[in-house]
Amino acid sequence: MDVRSLSAVQSYAAARPATMAEPGNDSPSNELKGAFQDFAATLQNGEKTAIAAMTGDADPHALVQALAQTELAVETAVAVRNKVVEAYQEILRMPV
């Protein structure tokens, strides 16, 4: 057996785990779940800040910032929903 080929096989075996994708970390379902959780957290933060502002516990600047973040999150969710509906309609228009 050639020593150089054995060294190449060992080097490949050592480098392979670094290039392999981890199965559970980057799945689309996990990313989508994380996006939904971030969306819900943004809405909850906006609600808490609004309640605190009504009771006088929050700064008006914090309220405006929380409302802007909430508005951006809702606009993003609506844009994604519109794209999903548009893709569904395109699929329905395809000839069978």
Protein Blocks (a to p, Z undefined) as FASTA:
>chain_A
ZZklmmmmmmmmmmmmmmpccfklmgfklmmmmmmmmmmmmmmmmmmmmmmmmnopacfk
lmmmmmmmmmmmmmmmmmmmmmmmmmmmmmmmpcZZ
